[in-house]
Amino acid sequence: MGLSAAGIAPLTMGFGGLSTSAASAASAGAPQMLVPELKNSYWYIGHLMSILLSAKDTGGAFALIHGFEIKGLEPPPHIHTLEDESFYLLDGEINYTAGNELFRARKGNWVFLPKGIQHSFQVVTDQAEVLIHLSPGGFENYFIEMSEPAPEMVIPPRPKGPPDVKRIIGTASKYGIRCPGLT
């Protein structure tokens, strides 16, 4: 069964470069128009991630992240215990495995990954541009904690050497993420 992107269209229409007040100055429930820019962007282990809306902006209801997934820098299989996670592909291709199902997602596809189900993904193209929706919000703080503020709006260089898996798992576990077989 195909999924409609009609509900996501209003979120993607504002990515033209216009900006309003900073997300940190927004109050929950206040109308906003946000774009990926330095003040809301981070370099996360070879990825460029922009926190468009955080849990504090939505009264905890959800968070929305604009990012680039990079081939070869995918996370290990993991389980979210606190939030549902969804990906809307703006560009590129990603294969998602959730439980026993495989979803071959391309530009325009929305992939819903409910909490409690082990999932992983593999970027098929060199990179994929995505919107990540977390409901409820809060897990976006993992990316902030594990990242450095982006000094420029480009995908950072690939990490030199392997990631610090122990730090990733330890930090992710604070946000309710389980990594079976790695803990």
Secondary structure as GFF3:
##gff-version 3
##sequence-region A 1 183
A	DSSP	alpha_helix	9	12	.	.	.	ID=ss1
A	DSSP	three_ten_helix	23	25	.	.	.	ID=ss2
A	DSSP	three_ten_helix	38	40	.	.	.	ID=ss3
A	DSSP	beta_strand	41	44	.	.	.	ID=ss4
A	DSSP	beta_strand	47	53	.	.	.	ID=ss5
A	DSSP	three_ten_helix	55	57	.	.	.	ID=ss6
A	DSSP	beta_strand	63	70	.	.	.	ID=ss7
A	DSSP	beta_strand	79	80	.	.	.	ID=ss8
A	DSSP	beta_strand	84	91	.	.	.	ID=ss9
A	DSSP	beta_strand	93	98	.	.	.	ID=ss10
A	DSSP	beta_strand	101	106	.	.	.	ID=ss11
A	DSSP	beta_strand	110	113	.	.	.	ID=ss12
A	DSSP	beta_strand	119	123	.	.	.	ID=ss13
A	DSSP	beta_strand	127	135	.	.	.	ID=ss14
A	DSSP	alpha_helix	140	145	.	.	.	ID=ss15
A	DSSP	beta_strand	148	149	.	.	.	ID=ss16
A	DSSP	alpha_helix	165	174	.	.	.	ID=ss17
A	DSSP	beta_strand	177	178	.	.	.	ID=ss18
###
